[in-house]
């Protein structure tokens, strides 16, 4: 497939003087002047943040169609923070969150606990390793944060000073209530996993819209066709329908939208533990 697709691209894009076929062309020569390392850094930073946020959704079963309160960031790289601030809107859309929150310190998101990196300190301390472990495990959050920020902390192990750096300790991050946290190098990303009543309603509605879009396709409707929509469900879904009816109509191109007490012969659309019942037919503009 690839040679034919590539040839199609070539025929559509080739300039005067280019070979007639891509198969007659030489491999392009690398031109360093065409490379933007700044743009690469920006895209890598955004991809990294979104990937970390999505990994939290998958790990904690937070469906991507379920809106969340916030994504929260801490980074020890000022340039990374600058990019995240500039691209905040795109990141929020990708992760389906209402707002982005930036913190200066990681301990605003997690509680720290430290353990010795035995492979590193074991060679240095030998039989004093057990005593050092006790001291390291008693370090407070302020001390651990300073080490993570690049400081060197001196501790006393049975009268012997030992210098601790980030390579000599293993930091455990214990999540605070409602926060789901992941760290990678300089960046820490957290999602607020608390689902409020309003967020739950919006999540049900987004499941409904996705189901209706699939139903439109299976019904042979064109993407621009209007529909007449009737919906039914539980009292909880009725409350969601009332709150988001205009949004539903706009997203599904419904010229009319109506709630019904019951809908015999309707299509069922799952929304978590709830189920929508729907009927669509061609509508008018």
C-alpha positions as CSV (number, residue, x, y, z in Angstrom):
1,X,0.0,0.0,0.0
2,X,2.7,2.5,1.0
3,X,4.4,2.8,-2.4
4,X,1.1,3.7,-4.0
5,X,0.1,6.2,-1.3
6,X,3.5,7.8,-1.5
7,X,3.3,8.1,-5.3
8,X,-0.1,9.8,-4.9
9,X,1.4,12.3,-2.5
10,X,4.3,12.9,-4.9
11,X,2.0,13.5,-7.9
12,X,-0.1,16.0,-5.9
13,X,2.9,17.9,-4.4
14,X,5.8,17.7,-6.8
15,X,7.2,21.0,-8.1
16,X,8.2,21.7,-11.7
17,X,11.5,20.1,-12.4
18,X,11.0,17.2,-9.9
19,X,11.3,13.7,-11.3
20,X,8.1,12.3,-12.8
21,X,7.7,9.6,-10.1
22,X,8.7,9.4,-6.5
23,X,10.4,6.1,-7.4
24,X,12.8,8.1,-9.7
25,X,13.6,10.6,-7.0
26,X,16.6,10.6,-4.6
27,X,16.3,10.5,-0.9
28,X,16.1,14.1,0.4
29,X,19.2,15.5,2.0
30,X,19.0,16.6,5.6
31,X,18.8,20.4,5.9
32,X,19.5,21.5,9.5
33,X,18.2,25.0,8.8
34,X,14.7,23.5,8.5
35,X,14.8,22.1,12.0
36,X,13.2,24.0,14.9
37,X,14.5,22.6,18.2
38,X,12.2,25.0,20.0
39,X,9.1,23.7,18.3
40,X,10.3,20.1,18.9
41,X,10.6,20.9,22.7
42,X,7.1,22.5,22.7
43,X,5.5,19.5,21.0
44,X,7.4,17.0,23.2
45,X,6.4,18.8,26.3
46,X,2.7,18.9,25.3
47,X,2.7,15.3,24.2
48,X,4.4,14.2,27.5
49,X,1.8,16.1,29.6
50,X,-1.2,14.7,27.7
51,X,0.3,11.2,27.7
52,X,0.8,11.3,31.4
53,X,-2.7,12.6,32.0
54,X,-4.2,9.9,29.8
55,X,-2.2,7.2,31.5
56,X,-3.8,8.3,34.8
57,X,-7.3,8.0,33.2
58,X,-6.5,4.5,32.0
59,X,-4.9,3.4,35.3
60,X,-7.8,4.7,37.4
61,X,-10.6,3.9,35.0
62,X,-11.6,7.5,34.4
63,X,-13.3,7.4,31.0
64,X,-12.0,10.0,28.5
65,X,-15.6,11.1,27.8
66,X,-16.1,11.8,31.5
67,X,-15.2,15.5,32.2
68,X,-13.0,16.1,35.2
69,X,-12.5,19.1,37.5
70,X,-8.9,19.8,36.7
71,X,-5.4,18.7,35.6
72,X,-2.7,20.0,37.9
73,X,1.0,20.5,37.1
74,X,4.3,20.9,38.9
75,X,7.5,21.2,37.0
76,X,11.1,21.9,38.0
77,X,11.8,23.1,34.4
78,X,10.9,26.8,33.9
79,X,10.8,26.3,30.1
80,X,8.5,23.4,30.4
81,X,6.2,25.4,32.6
82,X,6.2,28.2,30.0
83,X,5.1,25.8,27.3
84,X,2.4,24.2,29.5
85,X,0.9,27.7,30.3
86,X,0.9,28.7,26.6
87,X,-0.7,25.4,25.5
88,X,-3.1,25.1,28.4
89,X,-6.3,25.2,26.4
90,X,-5.2,22.4,24.0
91,X,-4.1,20.2,27.0
92,X,-7.4,20.8,28.7
93,X,-9.3,19.7,25.5
94,X,-7.1,16.7,25.0
95,X,-7.6,15.5,28.6
96,X,-11.3,16.7,28.9
97,X,-10.8,18.7,32.1
98,X,-12.5,22.0,33.1
99,X,-9.3,23.8,34.2
100,X,-5.6,23.6,34.5
101,X,-3.9,24.4,37.8
102,X,-0.2,25.1,38.2
103,X,1.7,24.6,41.5
104,X,5.1,25.7,42.6
105,X,5.8,22.6,44.7
106,X,5.2,19.0,44.2
107,X,4.2,18.5,47.9
108,X,1.1,20.5,47.2
109,X,-0.1,17.4,45.2
110,X,1.5,14.5,47.1
111,X,2.9,13.5,50.4
112,X,6.6,12.5,50.3
113,X,8.3,9.6,51.9
114,X,12.0,8.7,51.3
115,X,14.0,5.5,51.3
116,X,17.7,5.0,50.7
117,X,18.8,4.0,47.2
118,X,20.6,0.8,48.5
119,X,22.6,0.2,45.3
120,X,24.2,3.6,45.6
121,X,24.5,4.1,49.4
122,X,25.3,0.5,50.1
123,X,28.7,0.8,48.5
124,X,29.4,4.0,50.4
125,X,28.2,3.1,53.8
126,X,28.5,-0.7,54.1
127,X,27.5,-1.8,57.6
128,X,26.2,1.7,58.5
129,X,23.5,1.3,55.8
130,X,20.8,0.3,58.3
131,X,21.4,3.3,60.5
132,X,21.4,5.6,57.5
133,X,18.1,4.1,56.3
134,X,16.4,5.1,59.6
135,X,17.6,8.7,59.2
136,X,16.5,8.9,55.6
137,X,13.1,7.4,56.3
138,X,12.5,10.1,58.9
139,X,13.2,13.0,56.6
140,X,10.4,15.6,56.4
141,X,8.7,16.9,53.2
142,X,10.8,20.1,53.2
143,X,14.1,18.2,53.3
144,X,13.0,15.8,50.5
145,X,11.8,18.7,48.4
146,X,15.1,20.4,48.7
147,X,17.0,17.3,47.6
148,X,14.7,17.0,44.6
149,X,15.4,20.6,43.8
150,X,19.1,19.8,43.5
151,X,20.3,20.7,47.0
152,X,22.8,18.5,48.9
153,X,21.5,17.5,52.4
154,X,24.0,16.4,55.0
155,X,22.7,13.9,57.6
156,X,24.4,12.4,60.6
157,X,24.8,8.6,60.7
158,X,26.3,7.6,64.0
159,X,28.6,10.6,64.2
160,X,29.6,10.4,60.5
161,X,28.3,13.1,58.1
162,X,26.7,11.7,54.9
163,X,25.7,13.9,52.0
164,X,22.4,13.0,50.3
165,X,21.6,13.9,46.7
166,X,18.7,12.9,44.5
167,X,20.6,9.9,43.3
168,X,21.0,8.5,46.8
169,X,17.3,8.4,47.8
170,X,14.1,6.9,46.4
171,X,11.1,9.2,46.8
172,X,7.7,7.7,47.2
173,X,4.7,10.0,46.3
174,X,1.5,9.3,48.2
175,X,-1.5,10.8,46.5
176,X,-3.7,13.3,48.4
177,X,-7.5,12.8,48.5
178,X,-9.1,12.8,45.1
179,X,-5.8,13.4,43.3
180,X,-4.3,10.8,40.9
181,X,-0.7,11.6,40.4
182,X,2.2,10.5,38.1
183,X,5.7,11.8,37.9
184,X,8.2,11.6,35.1
185,X,11.6,13.4,35.4
186,X,10.9,17.1,36.0
187,X,7.1,17.0,35.5
188,X,4.4,15.9,37.8
189,X,0.8,15.6,36.5
190,X,-2.3,15.1,38.7
191,X,-6.0,14.6,37.8
192,X,-8.7,15.6,40.3
193,X,-10.8,12.4,40.2
194,X,-13.8,13.7,42.2
195,X,-16.9,13.4,40.0
196,X,-19.5,16.0,41.1
197,X,-23.1,15.7,40.2
198,X,-22.8,18.2,37.4
199,X,-19.7,16.5,36.0
200,X,-21.5,13.1,36.1
201,X,-24.5,14.6,34.2
202,X,-22.1,16.0,31.5
203,X,-20.4,12.6,31.3
204,X,-23.7,10.8,30.7
205,X,-24.6,13.4,28.0
206,X,-21.2,12.9,26.2
207,X,-21.9,9.1,26.1
208,X,-25.3,9.9,24.7
209,X,-23.9,12.1,22.0
210,X,-21.2,9.6,21.0
211,X,-24.0,6.9,20.8
212,X,-26.2,9.2,18.7
213,X,-23.4,9.9,16.3
214,X,-22.8,6.2,15.7
215,X,-26.6,5.8,15.3
216,X,-26.6,8.5,12.7
217,X,-23.9,6.7,10.7
218,X,-25.6,3.3,11.0
219,X,-28.9,4.9,9.9
220,X,-27.3,6.1,6.6
221,X,-27.6,9.8,7.5
222,X,-25.1,12.2,6.0
223,X,-22.9,14.2,8.4
224,X,-24.9,17.4,7.5
225,X,-28.4,15.8,7.8
226,X,-30.7,17.2,10.5
227,X,-32.5,14.8,12.8
228,X,-35.6,14.7,15.0
229,X,-34.6,13.2,18.4
230,X,-36.6,11.6,21.2
231,X,-34.9,10.5,24.3
232,X,-36.0,8.6,27.5
233,X,-34.3,7.2,30.6
234,X,-34.1,7.3,34.4
235,X,-34.9,10.4,36.5
236,X,-31.1,11.1,36.8
237,X,-30.8,11.1,33.0
238,X,-33.8,13.3,32.7
239,X,-32.0,15.9,34.9
240,X,-28.9,15.6,32.6
241,X,-31.1,16.0,29.5
242,X,-32.8,19.1,30.9
243,X,-29.4,20.7,31.8
244,X,-27.7,19.9,28.4
245,X,-30.6,19.7,25.9
246,X,-29.2,22.6,23.8
247,X,-25.8,21.1,23.8
248,X,-27.1,17.7,22.7
249,X,-29.1,19.4,19.9
250,X,-26.1,21.3,18.6
251,X,-23.7,18.4,18.7
252,X,-26.1,16.0,17.0
253,X,-27.7,18.5,14.5
254,X,-31.1,17.8,16.0
255,X,-33.8,20.2,14.7
256,X,-36.2,19.0,17.3
257,X,-35.4,17.3,20.6
258,X,-38.0,15.8,23.0
259,X,-38.0,13.8,26.2
260,X,-40.5,10.9,26.3
261,X,-41.7,8.9,29.3
262,X,-41.1,5.7,27.3
263,X,-39.9,4.8,23.9
264,X,-40.9,1.3,22.6
265,X,-38.5,0.0,20.0
266,X,-35.8,2.5,20.9
267,X,-32.1,2.1,20.6
268,X,-30.2,1.7,23.9
269,X,-27.1,3.7,24.6
270,X,-24.9,2.8,27.6
271,X,-23.7,5.6,29.9
272,X,-21.8,4.0,32.8
273,X,-24.4,2.4,35.1
274,X,-27.2,4.3,33.2
275,X,-28.9,3.6,29.9
276,X,-30.4,6.1,27.4
277,X,-33.3,5.1,25.2
278,X,-33.3,7.0,21.8
279,X,-35.2,7.2,18.6
280,X,-34.0,9.4,15.7
281,X,-35.6,10.1,12.3
282,X,-34.7,12.6,9.5
283,X,-35.5,16.1,10.6
284,X,-35.9,19.5,8.9
285,X,-33.5,22.4,8.6
